[in-house]
Amino acid sequence: MKRVHITGCPRSGTTLMMEMLRTCFQNDGYCEHEMSIFEKPEGHPEIFFSKQPSDIRWVKPLIHADANLYVINMIRDPRSVITSIHRNFPAMYFCNFRVWNECNQKALHLIQHHRFLQIRYEDLVSDPDHVQGDIQTSFPFLEKKSCFSEYHRFAKPSSDATAAMGGVRKISEDRISTWKNHLPRIKHEYGYHPQQMADILIMLGYESDNEWVQQINAVVAEKGKCRYPDHAKILKVAESKIRNGFKILKYIILKYCR
């Protein structure tokens, strides 16, 4: 079985990528919305699609051990991520810069791996068919059924996936700059990570300089409710590393014992 697993910081377009993949490429199975990399698909599919954004934290040892694991990691302008609101959680922001940066740091360690493909959300919505071609070039075992740009005509997402995407619509660039409608939130997050956020935006090509900061100088910072705390909880992080460490070990052992 060849498994294509989608990762990335929450609100980076992972659900959209998942729906486009399963709609526009031949496959033998897929998860309805999210599925841990540690979960085994039912039956014996030859090509299986799955998605779990947070798995970017654990995928490095797995992709090195499993020659049939292929990973697509979604990345998006952190300003858009930290101001994105999930339909199921309308009263809060879904993510923050700390979580975005943690996911980005994990992805940087895998950029050169030939079975790891990082895709910018902005590229996906600006030129979806070009991105589809990049995926086929990187993962040549995938067989195209239809164009990414036409995915909305054939997609049948689950209710959870529909909520995460805010509905099924024709691909467009209208959400690329929505962060500009949440400048108080941007200023709050920038206040916690000023140099880091500025440097990353330039490094990733989202900005050529720091002139964009002028947009937030005149507003009052507002934190707003967020699904994630500003600071990681040490005990929770330690527990997660231990728990997932055992899962990684089991995955690798079972892979080599087959």
Backbone as CSV, one residue per row, in Angstrom:
resi,resn,N_x,N_y,N_z,CA_x,CA_y,CA_z,C_x,C_y,C_z
1,MET,0.831,-1.201,0.000,0.000,0.000,0.000,0.868,1.254,0.000
2,LYS,0.573,2.167,-0.909,1.179,3.488,-0.887,0.196,4.432,-0.207
3,ARG,0.674,5.096,0.815,-0.194,5.986,1.581,0.286,7.419,1.430
4,VAL,-0.616,8.291,1.022,-0.323,9.722,0.945,-0.999,10.377,2.139
5,HIS,-0.197,10.926,3.034,-0.708,11.483,4.282,-0.484,12.996,4.277
6,ILE,-1.517,13.743,4.629,-1.461,15.206,4.600,-1.281,15.751,6.006
7,THR,-0.311,16.640,6.152,-0.028,17.267,7.445,0.041,18.786,7.265
8,GLY,0.280,19.476,8.364,0.417,20.934,8.317,-0.254,21.568,9.517
9,CYS,0.100,22.788,9.802,-0.547,23.501,10.905,-2.049,23.599,10.650
10,PRO,-2.875,23.473,11.681,-4.317,23.654,11.492,-4.632,24.970,10.790
11,ARG,-5.630,24.962,9.917,-6.099,26.115,9.144,-5.134,26.515,8.038
12,SER,-4.351,25.537,7.570,-3.406,25.807,6.485,-3.863,25.247,5.144
13,GLY,-5.070,24.710,5.091,-5.582,24.170,3.837,-5.466,22.662,3.728
14,THR,-5.270,21.974,4.853,-5.117,20.518,4.809,-6.402,19.823,4.366
15,THR,-7.540,20.319,4.809,-8.808,19.700,4.414,-9.073,19.914,2.927
16,LEU,-8.809,21.109,2.442,-8.983,21.377,1.020,-8.092,20.460,0.186
17,MET,-6.850,20.312,0.588,-5.937,19.426,-0.136,-6.440,17.991,-0.115
18,MET,-6.923,17.537,1.022,-7.431,16.180,1.141,-8.603,15.951,0.182
19,GLU,-9.538,16.892,0.153,-10.705,16.741,-0.706,-10.330,16.795,-2.186
20,MET,-9.356,17.612,-2.527,-8.912,17.702,-3.910,-8.194,16.420,-4.330
21,LEU,-7.381,15.883,-3.441,-6.666,14.643,-3.742,-7.629,13.502,-4.009
22,ARG,-8.545,13.273,-3.082,-9.422,12.102,-3.191,-10.442,12.259,-4.314
23,THR,-10.742,13.500,-4.670,-11.688,13.746,-5.748,-11.025,13.649,-7.122
24,CYS,-9.788,14.097,-7.216,-9.159,14.271,-8.527,-8.089,13.243,-8.876
25,PHE,-7.754,12.336,-7.953,-6.796,11.269,-8.242,-7.428,9.907,-7.960
26,GLN,-7.065,8.926,-8.759,-7.516,7.563,-8.507,-6.996,7.092,-7.152
27,ASN,-7.838,6.371,-6.411,-7.424,5.835,-5.114,-8.311,4.652,-4.752
28,ASP,-7.880,3.911,-3.758,-8.636,2.744,-3.293,-9.273,2.986,-1.930
29,GLY,-9.072,4.176,-1.393,-9.654,4.475,-0.097,-9.124,5.778,0.460
30,TYR,-9.855,6.320,1.433,-9.458,7.574,2.063,-10.217,7.710,3.377
31,CYS,-9.705,8.538,4.266,-10.418,8.788,5.513,-11.500,9.833,5.254
32,GLU,-12.554,9.808,6.020,-13.660,10.731,5.819,-13.278,12.171,6.133
33,HIS,-12.426,12.358,7.144,-11.986,13.720,7.470,-10.555,13.697,8.007
34,GLU,-10.369,13.152,9.209,-9.027,13.073,9.779,-8.751,11.667,10.298
35,MET,-7.478,11.287,10.195,-7.083,9.942,10.592,-5.603,9.968,10.945
36,SER,-5.256,9.523,12.124,-3.865,9.518,12.554,-3.010,8.638,11.659
37,ILE,-1.776,9.031,11.474,-0.833,8.220,10.706,-0.629,6.857,11.359
38,PHE,-0.918,6.773,12.637,-0.733,5.514,13.356,-1.911,4.554,13.163
39,GLU,-3.008,5.031,12.597,-4.163,4.176,12.327,-3.986,3.450,10.999
40,LYS,-4.278,2.181,10.998,-4.145,1.376,9.790,-5.457,1.379,9.012
41,PRO,-5.401,1.630,7.709,-6.624,1.591,6.884,-7.225,0.190,6.859
42,GLU,-8.519,0.125,6.713,-9.186,-1.166,6.611,-8.950,-1.783,5.235
43,GLY,-8.975,-3.096,5.196,-8.806,-3.791,3.926,-7.380,-3.747,3.432
44,HIS,-7.218,-3.815,2.110,-5.889,-3.830,1.506,-5.834,-2.881,0.316
45,PRO,-6.004,-1.592,0.558,-5.959,-0.628,-0.547,-4.541,-0.496,-1.106
46,GLU,-4.456,-0.261,-2.411,-3.144,-0.048,-3.020,-2.701,1.402,-2.864
47,ILE,-3.662,2.326,-2.936,-3.379,3.747,-2.736,-4.415,4.301,-1.772
48,PHE,-3.929,4.886,-0.681,-4.832,5.367,0.375,-4.448,6.796,0.741
49,PHE,-5.455,7.653,0.904,-5.249,9.045,1.295,-5.737,9.266,2.730
50,SER,-4.939,9.953,3.526,-5.350,10.280,4.894,-4.811,11.652,5.275
51,LYS,-5.340,12.183,6.376,-4.964,13.528,6.807,-5.038,13.655,8.317
52,GLN,-4.016,14.231,8.890,-4.018,14.625,10.292,-2.967,15.732,10.444
53,PRO,-3.408,16.989,10.523,-2.463,18.109,10.555,-1.340,17.957,11.580
54,SER,-1.671,17.599,12.803,-0.674,17.548,13.875,0.374,16.459,13.697
55,ASP,0.165,15.540,12.770,1.140,14.459,12.571,2.467,14.952,12.023
56,ILE,2.546,16.220,11.601,3.833,16.758,11.167,4.842,16.677,12.314
57,ARG,4.359,16.625,13.535,5.249,16.536,14.698,5.923,15.171,14.811
58,TRP,5.317,14.137,14.218,5.811,12.767,14.433,6.246,12.060,13.156
59,VAL,6.083,12.682,12.011,6.221,11.954,10.756,7.671,11.686,10.337
60,LYS,8.631,12.439,10.856,10.018,12.293,10.403,10.553,10.870,10.518
61,PRO,10.512,10.233,11.685,11.040,8.868,11.758,10.232,7.862,10.941
62,LEU,8.955,8.144,10.735,8.094,7.221,9.990,8.398,7.246,8.498
63,ILE,8.615,8.426,7.945,8.872,8.515,6.512,10.242,7.927,6.168
64,HIS,11.161,7.953,7.113,12.474,7.343,6.894,12.389,5.820,6.976
65,ALA,11.459,5.332,7.783,11.345,3.880,7.980,10.418,3.213,6.970
66,ASP,9.460,3.955,6.447,8.412,3.380,5.594,8.553,3.894,4.164
67,ALA,9.027,3.055,3.267,9.271,3.453,1.878,7.984,3.688,1.097
68,ASN,6.838,3.326,1.665,5.560,3.512,0.982,4.732,4.647,1.575
69,LEU,5.372,5.456,2.413,4.696,6.596,3.008,5.114,7.873,2.278
70,TYR,4.120,8.607,1.806,4.342,9.869,1.103,3.590,10.961,1.853
71,VAL,4.230,12.095,2.045,3.634,13.153,2.867,3.522,14.449,2.074
72,ILE,2.331,15.033,2.139,2.120,16.384,1.612,1.902,17.292,2.812
73,ASN,2.762,18.280,2.950,2.644,19.210,4.070,2.183,20.570,3.551
74,MET,1.095,21.061,4.124,0.554,22.352,3.718,1.142,23.468,4.588
75,ILE,1.512,24.561,3.935,1.993,25.732,4.663,1.233,26.953,4.160
76,ARG,0.971,27.867,5.067,0.180,29.053,4.732,0.723,30.249,5.497
77,ASP,0.550,31.417,4.946,0.948,32.656,5.622,0.475,32.597,7.075
78,PRO,1.396,32.689,8.041,0.976,32.566,9.445,-0.051,33.601,9.874
79,ARG,-0.060,34.758,9.229,-1.057,35.777,9.577,-2.464,35.308,9.216
80,SER,-2.576,34.567,8.129,-3.882,34.018,7.747,-4.286,32.887,8.677
81,VAL,-3.307,32.091,9.086,-3.588,30.962,9.981,-4.087,31.444,11.335
82,ILE,-3.409,32.430,11.906,-3.745,32.859,13.269,-5.020,33.699,13.326
83,THR,-5.562,34.076,12.158,-6.822,34.830,12.143,-7.965,34.025,11.524
84,SER,-7.698,32.751,11.245,-8.727,31.900,10.643,-9.689,31.387,11.712
85,ILE,-10.960,31.328,11.344,-12.007,30.875,12.267,-12.714,29.663,11.670
86,HIS,-12.803,28.613,12.443,-13.466,27.380,12.030,-14.974,27.544,12.230
87,ARG,-15.749,27.041,11.277,-17.203,27.177,11.363,-17.761,26.556,12.639
88,ASN,-17.140,25.488,13.129,-17.628,24.835,14.345,-17.201,25.548,15.620
89,PHE,-16.288,26.523,15.496,-15.823,27.292,16.661,-15.863,28.780,16.319
90,PRO,-17.037,29.323,16.061,-17.160,30.689,15.544,-16.767,31.792,16.516
91,ALA,-16.681,31.476,17.805,-16.403,32.511,18.800,-14.919,32.609,19.157
92,MET,-14.066,31.908,18.417,-12.644,31.956,18.756,-11.774,31.778,17.522
93,TYR,-10.532,32.234,17.647,-9.536,31.945,16.628,-9.044,30.520,16.848
94,PHE,-8.781,29.829,15.768,-8.501,28.402,15.870,-7.042,28.097,16.201
95,CYS,-6.110,29.003,15.861,-4.698,28.698,16.022,-3.922,29.958,16.402
96,ASN,-2.653,29.787,16.773,-1.799,30.932,17.068,-0.412,30.735,16.448
97,PHE,0.425,31.757,16.550,1.727,31.707,15.893,2.639,30.668,16.528
98,ARG,2.517,30.453,17.817,3.356,29.447,18.473,3.161,28.086,17.833
99,VAL,1.915,27.679,17.639,1.625,26.379,17.040,2.072,26.356,15.582
100,TRP,1.803,27.439,14.853,2.241,27.505,13.449,3.754,27.310,13.359
101,ASN,4.493,27.988,14.214,5.947,27.918,14.157,6.469,26.536,14.549
102,GLU,5.825,25.895,15.515,6.234,24.545,15.898,6.078,23.581,14.717
103,CYS,4.974,23.705,14.001,4.745,22.848,12.830,5.749,23.158,11.727
104,ASN,6.018,24.440,11.517,6.967,24.834,10.475,8.368,24.309,10.773
105,GLN,8.782,24.362,12.023,10.112,23.878,12.391,10.241,22.380,12.123
106,LYS,9.197,21.630,12.394,9.227,20.184,12.114,9.325,19.923,10.612
107,ALA,8.603,20.725,9.827,8.607,20.536,8.374,9.967,20.848,7.769
108,LEU,10.675,21.833,8.317,11.967,22.230,7.771,12.960,21.072,7.754
109,HIS,12.820,20.138,8.695,13.736,18.997,8.769,13.481,17.976,7.661
110,LEU,12.371,18.130,6.935,12.004,17.130,5.933,11.942,17.680,4.510
111,ILE,12.223,18.944,4.334,12.082,19.602,3.043,12.827,18.869,1.928
112,GLN,13.990,18.326,2.215,14.812,17.687,1.182,14.442,16.226,0.933
113,HIS,13.548,15.663,1.728,13.206,14.246,1.544,12.365,14.073,0.282
114,HIS,12.695,13.068,-0.526,12.038,12.906,-1.828,10.590,12.443,-1.740
115,ARG,10.152,11.973,-0.573,8.745,11.588,-0.420,7.978,12.583,0.447
116,PHE,8.556,13.748,0.619,7.918,14.824,1.385,7.764,16.024,0.469
117,LEU,6.531,16.448,0.262,6.249,17.564,-0.638,5.528,18.664,0.129
118,GLN,6.138,19.835,0.190,5.499,20.962,0.869,4.808,21.847,-0.165
119,ILE,3.563,22.188,0.113,2.766,22.989,-0.821,2.214,24.216,-0.097
120,ARG,2.357,25.354,-0.721,1.813,26.591,-0.165,0.327,26.689,-0.485
121,TYR,-0.459,26.997,0.510,-1.895,27.195,0.309,-2.142,28.243,-0.763
122,GLU,-1.351,29.306,-0.737,-1.526,30.397,-1.685,-1.313,29.926,-3.129
123,ASP,-0.362,29.013,-3.326,-0.136,28.465,-4.666,-1.292,27.559,-5.079
124,LEU,-1.814,26.811,-4.123,-2.904,25.882,-4.416,-4.138,26.610,-4.918
125,VAL,-4.491,27.727,-4.284,-5.697,28.440,-4.687,-5.452,29.390,-5.857
126,SER,-4.193,29.744,-6.108,-3.878,30.647,-7.217,-3.753,29.889,-8.538
127,ASP,-3.138,28.704,-8.482,-2.927,27.913,-9.700,-3.038,26.429,-9.357
128,PRO,-4.261,25.971,-9.085,-4.454,24.596,-8.603,-3.974,23.520,-9.574
129,ASP,-4.117,23.740,-10.853,-3.716,22.716,-11.823,-2.194,22.586,-11.902
130,HIS,-1.504,23.680,-11.715,-0.039,23.623,-11.676,0.423,22.828,-10.456
131,VAL,-0.221,23.068,-9.318,0.113,22.324,-8.100,-0.184,20.846,-8.292
132,GLN,-1.291,20.527,-8.949,-1.625,19.128,-9.231,-0.523,18.481,-10.065
133,GLY,0.017,19.222,-11.020,1.118,18.710,-11.818,2.365,18.459,-10.989
134,ASP,2.633,19.338,-10.028,3.781,19.148,-9.138,3.618,17.881,-8.308
135,ILE,2.391,17.616,-7.863,2.135,16.417,-7.073,2.368,15.174,-7.920
136,GLN,1.889,15.177,-9.145,2.091,14.030,-10.038,3.562,13.796,-10.336
137,THR,4.315,14.876,-10.497,5.752,14.751,-10.756,6.461,14.149,-9.556
138,SER,6.079,14.584,-8.364,6.717,14.094,-7.140,6.265,12.688,-6.775
139,PHE,4.992,12.394,-7.019,4.415,11.086,-6.691,3.825,10.480,-7.970
140,PRO,4.659,9.969,-8.871,4.221,9.541,-10.206,3.266,8.354,-10.240
141,PHE,3.074,7.670,-9.124,2.139,6.549,-9.093,0.686,7.029,-9.080
142,LEU,0.454,8.330,-8.845,-0.902,8.863,-8.811,-1.426,9.081,-10.226
143,GLU,-2.677,8.665,-10.436,-3.307,8.781,-11.741,-4.434,9.813,-11.676
144,LYS,-4.355,10.803,-12.520,-5.313,11.907,-12.515,-6.683,11.489,-13.033
145,LYS,-7.730,11.898,-12.306,-9.110,11.683,-12.746,-9.718,12.959,-13.302
146,SER,-9.432,14.055,-12.634,-9.973,15.343,-13.057,-9.042,16.445,-12.570
147,CYS,-9.272,17.650,-13.027,-8.403,18.777,-12.677,-8.743,19.341,-11.298
148,PHE,-7.714,19.757,-10.585,-7.932,20.413,-9.295,-8.864,21.613,-9.451
149,SER,-8.717,22.338,-10.536,-9.524,23.544,-10.735,-11.016,23.229,-10.888
150,GLU,-11.342,21.961,-11.147,-12.735,21.541,-11.314,-13.225,20.698,-10.142
151,TYR,-12.443,20.638,-9.080,-12.761,19.738,-7.970,-14.148,20.000,-7.389
152,HIS,-14.546,21.267,-7.332,-15.825,21.625,-6.718,-17.026,21.006,-7.427
153,ARG,-16.835,20.616,-8.677,-17.937,20.017,-9.453,-18.195,18.570,-9.047
154,PHE,-17.190,17.917,-8.492,-17.299,16.484,-8.205,-17.139,16.135,-6.717
155,ALA,-16.691,17.074,-5.910,-16.397,16.794,-4.508,-17.645,16.444,-3.706
156,LYS,-17.501,15.469,-2.816,-18.576,15.073,-1.913,-17.995,14.908,-0.509
157,PRO,-17.597,16.009,0.113,-16.950,15.939,1.422,-17.917,15.555,2.536
158,SER,-17.366,15.051,3.619,-18.163,14.743,4.803,-18.611,16.051,5.440
159,SER,-19.533,15.952,6.396,-20.016,17.160,7.074,-18.889,17.846,7.838
160,ASP,-17.981,17.060,8.439,-16.849,17.638,9.167,-15.919,18.377,8.218
161,ALA,-15.658,17.781,7.059,-14.781,18.422,6.086,-15.435,19.691,5.539
162,THR,-16.743,19.638,5.307,-17.458,20.800,4.802,-17.380,21.953,5.794
163,ALA,-17.524,21.637,7.089,-17.442,22.669,8.117,-16.046,23.273,8.182
164,ALA,-15.025,22.415,8.067,-13.641,22.892,8.142,-13.323,23.843,6.988
165,MET,-13.881,23.562,5.802,-13.620,24.401,4.631,-14.574,25.581,4.518
166,GLY,-15.637,25.553,5.314,-16.649,26.600,5.201,-17.508,26.428,3.972
167,GLY,-17.632,25.164,3.508,-18.443,24.869,2.334,-17.583,24.536,1.128
168,VAL,-18.233,23.993,0.106,-17.543,23.650,-1.147,-17.810,24.761,-2.157
169,ARG,-16.739,25.300,-2.711,-16.861,26.390,-3.676,-15.758,26.285,-4.715
170,LYS,-15.914,27.009,-5.765,-14.876,27.063,-6.781,-13.606,27.648,-6.184
171,ILE,-12.467,27.084,-6.554,-11.199,27.555,-6.027,-10.981,29.021,-6.389
172,SER,-10.622,29.819,-5.396,-10.350,31.235,-5.642,-9.316,31.740,-4.644
173,GLU,-8.818,32.945,-4.900,-7.793,33.544,-4.049,-8.389,34.481,-3.001
174,ASP,-9.700,34.447,-2.807,-10.346,35.461,-1.976,-10.024,35.366,-0.488
175,ARG,-9.368,34.279,-0.059,-9.050,34.157,1.367,-7.568,34.376,1.668
176,ILE,-6.807,34.746,0.674,-5.370,34.914,0.879,-5.057,36.076,1.821
177,SER,-5.777,37.170,1.683,-5.445,38.378,2.466,-6.488,38.728,3.514
178,THR,-7.289,37.770,3.946,-8.336,38.073,4.930,-7.760,38.472,6.285
179,TRP,-6.468,38.177,6.509,-5.838,38.576,7.781,-5.887,40.089,7.985
180,LYS,-5.996,40.841,6.906,-6.031,42.301,7.003,-7.306,42.791,7.680
181,ASN,-8.291,41.897,7.818,-9.527,42.255,8.527,-9.422,41.977,10.021
182,HIS,-8.260,41.490,10.479,-8.082,41.133,11.889,-6.777,41.713,12.425
183,LEU,-6.520,42.970,12.128,-5.243,43.579,12.516,-5.004,43.609,14.029
184,PRO,-6.029,43.824,14.880,-5.773,43.770,16.331,-5.246,42.402,16.772
185,ARG,-5.772,41.330,16.180,-5.295,39.977,16.487,-3.843,39.805,16.008
186,ILE,-3.548,40.296,14.815,-2.192,40.221,14.281,-1.222,40.953,15.208
187,LYS,-1.614,42.134,15.666,-0.732,42.915,16.532,-0.457,42.193,17.837
188,HIS,-1.474,41.526,18.384,-1.264,40.766,19.621,-0.234,39.669,19.414
189,GLU,-0.379,38.883,18.363,0.548,37.784,18.107,1.930,38.304,17.739
190,TYR,1.980,39.384,16.992,3.263,39.994,16.626,3.986,40.486,17.883
191,GLY,3.233,40.966,18.846,3.834,41.435,20.093,4.548,40.338,20.850
192,TYR,4.072,39.096,20.731,4.716,37.961,21.379,5.947,37.482,20.600
193,HIS,5.908,37.613,19.285,6.972,37.049,18.441,7.392,38.039,17.352
194,PRO,7.795,39.257,17.704,8.037,40.286,16.682,9.119,39.933,15.664
195,GLN,10.331,39.672,16.123,11.420,39.411,15.196,11.239,38.097,14.459
196,GLN,10.756,37.104,15.180,10.575,35.783,14.578,9.540,35.821,13.465
197,MET,8.406,36.459,13.711,7.363,36.539,12.698,7.842,37.345,11.496
198,ALA,8.503,38.458,11.742,8.986,39.300,10.652,9.990,38.542,9.782
199,ASP,10.921,37.847,10.417,11.952,37.117,9.669,11.354,35.977,8.846
200,ILE,10.400,35.255,9.431,9.799,34.113,8.736,9.004,34.567,7.516
201,LEU,8.280,35.661,7.641,7.493,36.155,6.509,8.393,36.510,5.329
202,ILE,9.561,37.050,5.613,10.514,37.376,4.549,11.165,36.106,4.018
203,MET,11.558,35.214,4.907,12.219,33.978,4.505,11.329,33.147,3.585
204,LEU,10.030,33.096,3.872,9.100,32.294,3.081,8.554,33.037,1.866
205,GLY,8.927,34.296,1.721,8.505,35.048,0.546,7.142,35.701,0.641
206,TYR,6.553,35.717,1.828,5.259,36.371,1.971,5.400,37.893,2.013
207,GLU,6.563,38.360,2.416,6.882,39.789,2.402,8.328,39.965,1.945
208,SER,8.617,41.109,1.342,9.995,41.394,0.920,10.728,42.244,1.948
209,ASP,9.962,42.864,2.846,10.547,43.679,3.912,9.537,43.765,5.055
210,ASN,9.790,44.667,6.024,8.901,44.775,7.181,7.910,45.935,7.080
211,GLU,7.713,46.434,5.880,6.806,47.565,5.703,5.371,47.232,6.113
212,TRP,4.986,45.944,6.020,3.627,45.541,6.364,3.278,45.857,7.816
213,VAL,4.301,45.942,8.677,4.076,46.206,10.106,3.396,47.559,10.311
214,GLN,3.575,48.473,9.353,2.938,49.782,9.471,1.413,49.658,9.573
215,GLN,0.876,48.582,9.029,-0.573,48.389,9.042,-1.115,48.133,10.443
216,ILE,-0.277,47.620,11.332,-0.761,47.303,12.680,-0.345,48.336,13.725
217,ASN,0.474,49.291,13.328,0.953,50.281,14.295,-0.156,51.132,14.874
218,ALA,-1.172,51.406,14.080,-2.222,52.326,14.529,-3.386,51.638,15.230
219,VAL,-3.335,50.316,15.380,-4.448,49.607,16.015,-4.055,49.161,17.419
220,VAL,-5.072,48.878,18.213,-4.859,48.385,19.572,-4.864,46.864,19.547
221,ALA,-3.871,46.265,20.153,-3.760,44.806,20.158,-4.926,44.167,20.914
222,GLU,-5.485,43.117,20.346,-6.547,42.357,20.996,-6.237,40.875,20.861
223,LYS,-6.205,40.181,21.984,-5.876,38.758,21.960,-6.985,37.934,21.319
224,GLY,-8.204,38.136,21.797,-9.314,37.307,21.342,-9.185,35.897,21.891
225,LYS,-10.269,35.161,21.909,-10.216,33.776,22.368,-9.519,32.918,21.326
226,CYS,-8.750,31.965,21.810,-8.034,31.083,20.895,-8.073,29.658,21.424
227,ARG,-8.131,28.720,20.509,-8.200,27.302,20.870,-6.918,26.826,21.552
228,TYR,-5.805,27.478,21.238,-4.522,27.079,21.812,-3.999,28.165,22.755
229,PRO,-3.354,27.794,23.868,-2.784,28.785,24.787,-1.536,29.434,24.187
230,ASP,-1.189,30.607,24.698,-0.005,31.309,24.196,1.275,30.544,24.493
231,HIS,1.275,29.817,25.599,2.462,29.058,25.990,2.105,27.578,26.122
232,ALA,2.981,26.728,25.637,2.752,25.287,25.722,2.768,24.836,27.176
233,LYS,1.906,23.885,27.508,1.866,23.330,28.854,2.874,22.186,28.935
234,ILE,3.871,22.356,29.778,5.020,21.450,29.819,4.611,19.997,30.053
235,LEU,3.743,19.757,31.021,3.345,18.382,31.328,2.575,17.755,30.163
236,LYS,1.733,18.543,29.518,0.958,18.025,28.386,1.880,17.694,27.215
237,VAL,2.878,18.535,26.983,3.835,18.282,25.905,4.630,17.018,26.186
238,ALA,5.075,16.856,27.437,5.859,15.680,27.810,5.034,14.404,27.654
239,GLU,3.781,14.459,28.093,2.909,13.289,27.975,2.698,12.915,26.517
240,SER,2.503,13.923,25.678,2.278,13.678,24.259,3.506,13.051,23.601
241,LYS,4.692,13.530,23.957,5.922,12.984,23.385,6.115,11.525,23.787
242,ILE,5.830,11.214,25.039,5.982,9.839,25.511,4.967,8.921,24.825
243,ARG,3.710,9.352,24.807,2.641,8.547,24.216,2.899,8.291,22.733
244,ASN,3.254,9.332,22.013,3.495,9.174,20.587,4.841,8.522,20.302
245,GLY,5.762,8.613,21.253,7.031,7.906,21.100,6.813,6.403,21.048
246,PHE,5.923,5.895,21.879,5.590,4.466,21.861,4.893,4.092,20.546
247,LYS,4.044,4.984,20.048,3.356,4.705,18.784,4.350,4.661,17.625
248,ILE,5.328,5.562,17.646,6.355,5.580,16.604,7.142,4.276,16.632
249,LEU,7.522,3.853,17.826,8.296,2.613,17.971,7.502,1.420,17.452
250,LYS,6.228,1.350,17.801,5.372,0.250,17.350,5.244,0.260,15.829
251,TYR,5.038,1.449,15.244,4.898,1.598,13.791,6.140,1.053,13.093
252,ILE,7.310,1.443,13.573,8.562,1.042,12.937,8.816,-0.453,13.097
253,ILE,8.548,-0.981,14.277,8.759,-2.414,14.523,7.861,-3.236,13.610
254,LEU,6.581,-2.873,13.551,5.649,-3.615,12.696,6.033,-3.500,11.227
255,LYS,6.550,-2.360,10.826,6.949,-2.159,9.433,8.105,-3.084,9.070
256,TYR,9.071,-3.230,9.961,10.231,-4.063,9.666,9.947,-5.550,9.855
257,CYS,8.870,-5.865,10.590,8.547,-7.288,10.824,7.688,-7.886,9.712
258,ARG,7.170,-7.039,8.823,6.306,-7.565,7.769,7.137,-8.292,6.706
